[in-house]
């Protein structure tokens, strides 16, 4: 399977609590729900297309808990996102989750990088990561990401957890596709391209 990351970001790189004020208040975060005014029909259509390509989920513990608290209550069979989340396999990177109640959940044990490589070696289309910022950084640092969908919303949140830390392993990307929706959401699809090259600007 190809490992694909899809993440909602603000212009200043925040990924925490995009969907609502109470979604994730950890660290005293009080600015949740910043994507809601900008999530238009075109953004929804893109997300539906993402969810139609997957065969399994890979989630960090925090994102898993947020999803597990709400999506099992969505029972509309016509809802693509809810249907996939509630029926497809979900693999969780956690050292503390021991007895998950959400159907089709497996907690990855032992060496995480090896466990993810084993999942990627299985037959299928996409192993998808949604949210899960700490997990995404780990996957990037271990060269496990194949594609990266960044949905950048036109807002500077000014606080909260950011996807990319102040320091980390350099990763090269190749842009496959970009588009901007009517409400100003920029959707960028990248392929991982190994380590980037560096140079020097020559003047004169």
Backbone as numpy.savetxt, mean C-alpha at the origin, in Angstrom:
# Nx Ny Nz CAx CAy CAz Cx Cy Cz
3.98 -14.91 -8.20 3.15 -13.72 -8.20 4.02 -12.47 -8.20
3.52 -11.44 -8.81 4.19 -10.15 -8.79 3.75 -9.39 -7.55
4.71 -8.77 -6.85 4.37 -8.02 -5.65 4.13 -6.56 -6.03
2.92 -6.09 -5.78 2.52 -4.73 -6.12 2.10 -3.98 -4.87
2.65 -2.79 -4.70 2.30 -1.92 -3.58 1.37 -0.82 -4.08
0.28 -0.57 -3.36 -0.61 0.55 -3.67 -0.82 1.36 -2.40
-0.47 2.64 -2.47 -0.50 3.47 -1.27 -1.06 4.85 -1.57
-1.91 5.35 -0.66 -2.40 6.72 -0.73 -1.40 7.62 0.00
-1.02 8.73 -0.65 -0.07 9.66 -0.06 -0.57 11.09 -0.18
-0.19 11.92 0.79 -0.35 13.36 0.63 0.87 13.89 -0.13
0.83 15.14 -0.52 1.96 15.73 -1.23 3.23 15.70 -0.38
3.09 15.81 0.95 4.26 15.75 1.81 4.56 14.34 2.30
4.01 13.33 1.62 4.41 11.95 1.85 3.75 11.23 3.00
2.71 11.82 3.60 2.01 11.17 4.72 1.09 10.08 4.20
1.10 8.93 4.87 0.19 7.84 4.51 -0.74 7.49 5.67
-0.57 8.10 6.80 -1.34 7.76 7.99 -2.77 8.28 7.91
-3.73 7.43 8.25 -5.11 7.85 8.42 -5.77 8.53 7.25
-5.61 8.03 6.02 -6.20 8.75 4.89 -7.72 8.72 4.87
-8.32 7.65 5.43 -9.74 7.44 5.20 -10.70 8.02 6.22
-10.22 8.52 7.35 -11.14 9.06 8.34 -10.43 9.51 9.60
-11.07 10.39 10.40 -10.45 10.94 11.61 -10.06 9.88 12.63
-10.80 8.78 12.70 -10.53 7.76 13.71 -9.85 6.52 13.14
-9.44 6.58 11.90 -8.84 5.41 11.27 -7.53 5.01 11.95
-6.69 5.99 12.25 -5.40 5.71 12.87 -4.93 6.95 13.62
-5.20 6.97 14.94 -4.81 8.11 15.77 -3.49 7.87 16.50
-2.77 6.84 16.14 -1.52 6.52 16.83 -0.54 7.69 16.74
0.20 7.89 17.84 1.13 9.00 17.89 0.45 10.34 18.05
-0.83 10.34 18.42 -1.58 11.58 18.59 -2.01 12.23 17.29
-2.06 11.44 16.21 -2.42 11.98 14.89 -3.88 12.40 14.88
-4.15 13.66 14.48 -5.51 14.21 14.52 -5.95 14.76 13.17
-5.28 14.37 12.09 -5.61 14.94 10.79 -6.07 13.87 9.80
-6.67 12.82 10.32 -7.13 11.73 9.46 -8.29 12.14 8.57
-8.43 11.44 7.45 -9.51 11.71 6.52 -9.14 12.67 5.42
-7.84 12.89 5.21 -7.40 13.92 4.27 -7.64 13.57 2.81
-7.87 12.29 2.48 -8.13 11.96 1.07 -9.60 12.14 0.68
-10.49 12.14 1.67 -11.93 12.05 1.40 -12.43 13.15 0.45
-12.05 14.43 0.61 -12.59 15.45 -0.30 -12.12 15.30 -1.75
-11.09 14.48 -1.98 -10.49 14.39 -3.31 -10.70 13.04 -3.99
-11.29 12.10 -3.29 -11.46 10.74 -3.84 -12.65 10.75 -4.80
-12.36 10.94 -6.09 -13.43 11.08 -7.08 -13.69 9.76 -7.81
-14.58 9.80 -8.79 -14.96 8.59 -9.51 -13.78 7.95 -10.22
-12.92 8.76 -10.82 -11.77 8.21 -11.55 -10.81 7.50 -10.61
-10.65 8.03 -9.40 -9.80 7.37 -8.41 -10.40 6.02 -8.02
-11.71 6.01 -7.81 -12.40 4.76 -7.48 -12.29 3.73 -8.59
-12.38 4.17 -9.82 -12.26 3.25 -10.95 -10.86 2.65 -11.02
-9.85 3.47 -10.75 -8.49 2.94 -10.73 -8.34 1.89 -9.63
-8.86 2.17 -8.45 -8.74 1.21 -7.36 -9.48 -0.07 -7.67
-10.64 0.02 -8.31 -11.36 -1.19 -8.72 -10.49 -2.01 -9.68
-9.80 -1.35 -10.59 -8.96 -2.07 -11.55 -7.79 -2.75 -10.84
-7.26 -2.11 -9.79 -6.18 -2.72 -9.01 -6.67 -4.00 -8.34
-7.85 -3.93 -7.73 -8.37 -5.08 -7.00 -8.81 -6.23 -7.91
-8.97 -5.96 -9.18 -9.33 -7.02 -10.10 -8.13 -7.84 -10.57
-6.92 -7.43 -10.18 -5.70 -8.09 -10.66 -5.06 -9.01 -9.62
-5.62 -9.09 -8.44 -4.87 -9.73 -7.36 -5.34 -11.15 -7.06
-4.43 -11.89 -6.43 -4.75 -13.24 -5.96 -4.53 -13.39 -4.45
-3.81 -12.45 -3.83 -3.58 -12.52 -2.39 -3.12 -11.16 -1.89
-3.33 -10.93 -0.58 -2.90 -9.70 0.08 -1.72 -9.98 1.00
-0.83 -9.00 1.10 0.23 -8.99 2.10 0.10 -7.68 2.85
-0.11 -7.75 4.17 -0.42 -6.55 4.95 0.44 -6.47 6.20
0.74 -5.24 6.60 1.34 -5.01 7.91 0.29 -5.12 8.99
0.73 -5.26 10.23 -0.21 -5.49 11.33 -1.18 -4.33 11.52
-0.69 -3.10 11.47 -1.58 -1.94 11.71 -2.66 -1.85 10.64
-2.26 -1.98 9.37 -3.24 -1.93 8.28 -4.21 -3.09 8.37
-3.69 -4.28 8.71 -4.57 -5.44 8.86 -5.65 -5.17 9.91
-5.26 -4.63 11.05 -6.22 -4.36 12.12 -7.28 -3.34 11.67
-6.83 -2.30 10.94 -7.78 -1.30 10.45 -8.76 -1.93 9.48
-8.27 -2.74 8.55 -9.14 -3.40 7.57 -10.09 -4.39 8.26
-9.54 -5.18 9.19 -10.34 -6.23 9.84 -11.46 -5.65 10.70
-11.31 -4.40 11.11 -12.34 -3.77 11.94 -13.53 -3.29 11.13
-13.38 -3.21 9.81 -14.47 -2.63 9.02 -14.91 -3.49 7.84
-13.98 -4.01 7.06 -14.36 -4.67 5.81 -15.21 -5.93 5.98
-15.04 -6.72 7.05 -15.95 -7.88 7.20 -17.42 -7.48 7.29
-17.69 -6.22 7.64 -19.07 -5.75 7.74 -19.65 -5.34 6.39
-18.80 -5.28 5.36 -19.27 -4.92 4.02 -19.64 -6.19 3.28
-20.92 -6.39 3.05 -21.40 -7.66 2.51 -22.01 -7.54 1.11
-21.88 -6.38 0.48 -22.41 -6.19 -0.87 -21.59 -7.01 -1.86
-22.20 -7.99 -2.48 -21.48 -8.87 -3.41 -20.98 -8.14 -4.65
-21.55 -6.96 -4.92 -21.13 -6.18 -6.07 -19.95 -5.25 -5.76
-19.55 -5.17 -4.50 -18.44 -4.32 -4.08 -17.14 -5.08 -4.31
-16.40 -4.67 -5.34 -15.17 -5.38 -5.72 -14.17 -5.43 -4.59
-13.94 -4.29 -3.95 -12.94 -4.22 -2.90 -13.33 -5.11 -1.72
-14.55 -4.98 -1.23 -14.99 -5.78 -0.10 -14.96 -7.26 -0.41
-15.40 -7.62 -1.60 -15.43 -9.02 -1.98 -14.04 -9.63 -1.97
-13.06 -8.93 -2.53 -11.70 -9.45 -2.58 -11.09 -9.54 -1.18
-11.29 -8.49 -0.39 -10.70 -8.49 0.95 -11.29 -9.58 1.84
-12.55 -9.86 1.68 -13.20 -10.83 2.56 -13.03 -12.28 2.11
-12.63 -12.50 0.87 -12.58 -13.89 0.38 -11.18 -14.38 0.01
-10.29 -13.49 -0.39 -8.97 -13.93 -0.84 -8.00 -14.10 0.34
-6.92 -14.86 0.14 -5.93 -15.06 1.21 -5.29 -13.74 1.63
-5.10 -13.62 2.94 -4.46 -12.44 3.52 -3.27 -12.92 4.36
-2.08 -12.44 4.02 -0.87 -12.78 4.76 -0.44 -11.55 5.55
-0.18 -11.73 6.84 0.11 -10.60 7.72 1.53 -10.73 8.26
2.30 -9.65 8.12 3.64 -9.59 8.69 3.53 -9.08 10.12
3.62 -9.98 11.09 3.45 -9.59 12.49 4.11 -10.61 13.41
4.71 -10.10 14.46 5.28 -10.99 15.48 4.38 -11.10 16.70
3.25 -10.38 16.69 2.38 -10.35 17.86 0.98 -10.88 17.59
0.57 -10.93 16.33 -0.77 -11.44 16.01 -0.73 -12.97 16.06
-1.56 -13.55 16.93 -1.50 -15.00 17.14 -2.78 -15.73 16.75
-3.92 -15.06 16.83 -5.18 -15.75 16.58 -6.11 -14.87 15.74
-5.78 -14.65 14.48 -6.61 -13.77 13.65 -7.98 -14.38 13.41
-9.02 -13.55 13.48 -10.39 -14.03 13.32 -10.93 -13.78 11.91
-10.31 -12.89 11.16 -10.77 -12.61 9.81 -10.46 -13.81 8.92
-11.45 -14.24 8.16 -11.32 -15.45 7.35 -10.14 -15.36 6.38
-9.49 -16.51 6.18 -8.40 -16.66 5.20 -7.17 -15.81 5.54
-6.90 -15.67 6.84 -5.73 -14.92 7.29 -4.64 -15.88 7.74
-3.41 -15.63 7.29 -2.24 -16.39 7.72 -1.18 -15.42 8.22
-0.66 -15.67 9.40 0.41 -14.85 9.95 1.74 -15.43 9.49
2.58 -14.59 8.90 3.88 -15.05 8.42 4.84 -15.17 9.60
5.49 -16.31 9.70 6.40 -16.56 10.80 7.83 -16.71 10.28
8.79 -16.53 11.17 10.18 -16.72 10.80 10.72 -15.54 10.00
11.66 -15.80 9.12 12.31 -14.76 8.34 11.32 -14.18 7.33
11.01 -12.89 7.48 9.96 -12.28 6.67 10.36 -12.23 5.20
11.59 -11.84 4.91 12.01 -11.74 3.51 11.89 -13.09 2.81
12.28 -14.15 3.48 12.18 -15.49 2.89 10.73 -15.89 2.69
9.88 -15.55 3.67 8.46 -15.88 3.55 7.81 -15.17 2.38
8.18 -13.90 2.18 7.61 -13.14 1.06 8.12 -13.69 -0.27
9.39 -14.05 -0.34 9.92 -14.63 -1.58 9.19 -15.94 -1.91
8.86 -16.71 -0.88 8.13 -17.96 -1.11 6.75 -17.68 -1.67
6.09 -16.63 -1.17 4.77 -16.26 -1.70 4.89 -15.81 -3.15
5.91 -15.02 -3.44 6.10 -14.52 -4.80 6.38 -15.66 -5.79
6.96 -16.72 -5.32 7.29 -17.85 -6.19 6.06 -18.68 -6.56
4.94 -18.44 -5.90 3.73 -19.20 -6.19 3.08 -18.71 -7.49
2.31 -19.58 -8.10 1.58 -19.21 -9.30 0.50 -18.18 -8.96
0.32 -17.23 -9.83 -0.73 -16.25 -9.60 -0.40 -14.94 -10.27
-1.29 -13.98 -10.10 -1.12 -12.67 -10.72 -0.39 -11.73 -9.77
-1.12 -11.08 -8.86 -0.47 -10.12 -7.99 -0.66 -10.46 -6.51
0.41 -10.32 -5.76 0.40 -10.28 -4.30 0.43 -8.81 -3.95
-0.66 -8.30 -3.38 -0.81 -6.85 -3.22 -0.65 -6.39 -1.78
0.10 -5.30 -1.63 0.26 -4.61 -0.36 -0.51 -3.30 -0.44
-1.34 -3.03 0.55 -2.08 -1.77 0.63 -1.73 -1.10 1.96
-1.50 0.22 1.92 -1.08 0.91 3.15 0.23 0.32 3.65
0.26 -0.04 4.95 1.37 -0.85 5.50 2.74 -0.20 5.27
2.88 1.05 5.69 4.09 1.81 5.38 5.38 1.16 5.85
5.42 0.68 7.10 6.64 0.07 7.60 6.99 -1.18 6.80
5.98 -1.96 6.44 6.21 -3.15 5.63 6.71 -2.76 4.25
6.15 -1.72 3.66 6.59 -1.29 2.32 8.06 -0.91 2.34
8.49 -0.20 3.36 9.90 0.18 3.44 10.79 -1.06 3.55
10.37 -2.04 4.33 11.12 -3.29 4.45 11.20 -4.00 3.10
10.09 -4.07 2.39 10.07 -4.75 1.10 10.96 -4.05 0.08
10.94 -2.72 0.07 11.81 -1.97 -0.83 13.28 -2.20 -0.49
13.60 -2.18 0.80 15.00 -2.37 1.22 15.51 -3.75 0.87
14.60 -4.71 0.72 14.99 -6.09 0.40 14.71 -6.45 -1.06
14.48 -5.44 -1.90 14.27 -5.64 -3.34 13.15 -6.63 -3.65
12.05 -6.51 -2.91 10.94 -7.45 -3.07 9.75 -6.84 -3.81
9.81 -5.54 -4.09 8.69 -4.85 -4.75 8.90 -4.87 -6.26
7.87 -5.29 -7.00 7.92 -5.29 -8.46 7.27 -4.03 -9.04
6.12 -3.65 -8.50 5.40 -2.47 -9.00 4.93 -1.64 -7.81
4.84 -0.34 -8.05 4.47 0.60 -6.99 3.45 1.59 -7.55
2.22 1.55 -7.00 1.19 2.51 -7.36 1.12 3.57 -6.25
1.48 4.79 -6.59 1.39 5.88 -5.62 0.26 6.81 -6.04
-0.73 6.96 -5.19 -1.84 7.87 -5.45 -1.63 9.09 -4.57
-1.21 10.20 -5.19 -0.83 11.40 -4.46 -2.00 12.38 -4.47
-2.52 12.69 -3.28 -3.68 13.55 -3.14 -3.23 15.00 -2.92
-3.98 15.96 -3.48 -3.55 17.36 -3.46 -3.78 18.02 -2.10
-2.99 17.60 -1.11 -3.08 18.17 0.23 -1.73 17.99 0.92
-1.32 18.99 1.67 -0.16 18.90 2.56 -0.71 18.70 3.97
-0.53 17.50 4.51 -1.12 17.19 5.82 -0.34 17.87 6.93
0.97 17.89 6.82 1.77 18.62 7.80 2.08 17.87 9.08
1.63 16.63 9.20 1.90 15.79 10.37 1.59 14.36 10.00
2.06 13.42 10.81 1.75 12.02 10.57 2.94 11.24 10.02
2.76 9.93 9.96 3.84 9.05 9.49 4.00 9.19 7.98
5.24 9.29 7.55 5.55 9.42 6.13 6.07 8.10 5.58
5.77 7.85 4.31 6.12 6.57 3.72 7.63 6.38 3.63
8.34 7.42 3.20 9.78 7.27 3.00 10.52 7.98 4.13
11.42 7.29 4.81 12.13 7.87 5.95 13.21 8.84 5.51
13.82 9.49 6.49 14.87 10.45 6.19 16.09 9.77 5.59
16.30 8.50 5.90 17.41 7.76 5.31 16.96 6.33 5.05
17.52 5.73 4.03 17.17 4.35 3.68 17.95 3.93 2.45
17.70 2.73 1.98 18.39 2.21 0.80 17.84 2.89 -0.45
18.73 3.35 -1.32 18.32 4.01 -2.56 17.72 2.98 -3.51
16.60 3.34 -4.13 15.90 2.44 -5.04 15.55 3.17 -6.33
15.93 2.61 -7.45 15.59 3.20 -8.74 14.19 2.78 -9.18
13.52 3.67 -9.90 12.17 3.39 -10.38 12.06 3.76 -11.85
11.18 3.05 -12.56 10.86 3.39 -13.95 9.37 3.65 -14.03
8.99 4.81 -14.57 7.58 5.18 -14.65 6.90 4.42 -15.79
5.87 3.66 -15.44 5.08 2.94 -16.44 3.88 3.75 -16.92
3.27 4.49 -16.00 2.03 5.19 -16.34 1.80 6.31 -15.35
1.20 7.40 -15.82 0.79 8.46 -14.91 -0.49 9.09 -15.43
-1.30 9.54 -14.52 -2.54 10.22 -14.90 -2.96 11.11 -13.73
-3.79 12.09 -14.02 -4.32 12.97 -12.98 -5.83 13.01 -13.11
-6.53 12.79 -12.01 -7.99 12.78 -12.04 -8.52 14.21 -11.97
-9.82 14.36 -12.16 -10.44 15.67 -12.15 -10.29 16.41 -10.84
-10.19 15.68 -9.73 -10.06 16.34 -8.42 -8.60 16.59 -8.05
-7.68 16.22 -8.96 -6.28 16.52 -8.71 -5.46 15.39 -8.11
-6.00 14.18 -8.06 -5.24 13.03 -7.58 -4.30 12.58 -8.70
-3.01 12.52 -8.41 -2.03 12.06 -9.38 -1.73 10.59 -9.12
-1.95 9.75 -10.12 -1.74 8.31 -9.99 -0.49 7.94 -10.77
0.51 7.45 -10.05 1.80 7.12 -10.64 2.06 5.63 -10.47
2.37 4.95 -11.56 2.68 3.52 -11.52 4.13 3.33 -11.93
4.93 2.78 -11.01 6.36 2.57 -11.24 6.70 1.09 -11.24
7.78 0.76 -11.91 8.43 -0.54 -11.77 9.74 -0.34 -11.03
10.06 -1.25 -10.12 11.34 -1.18 -9.43 12.46 -1.46 -10.43
13.55 -0.70 -10.32 14.64 -0.81 -11.30 16.00 -0.93 -10.63
16.05 -1.61 -9.49 17.33 -1.83 -8.83 17.88 -0.56 -8.21
19.19 -0.51 -8.08 19.83 0.65 -7.48 19.94 1.77 -8.50
19.66 3.01 -8.10 19.71 4.13 -9.05 21.14 4.53 -9.36
21.28 5.25 -10.47 22.58 5.81 -10.84 22.64 7.25 -10.34
23.83 7.74 -10.04 24.02 9.10 -9.59 25.04 9.77 -10.51
24.90 11.06 -10.66 25.82 11.80 -11.52 26.05 13.19 -10.99
26.60 14.03 -11.82 26.89 15.41 -11.44 26.50 16.33 -12.57
25.78 17.39 -12.24 25.40 18.38 -13.24 26.62 19.18 -13.64
26.87 19.26 -14.94 27.99 20.03 -15.44 27.51 21.41 -15.90
28.21 22.45 -15.48 27.87 23.81 -15.83 28.86 24.35 -16.86
28.32 24.96 -17.93 29.21 25.54 -18.92 29.49 24.63 -20.09
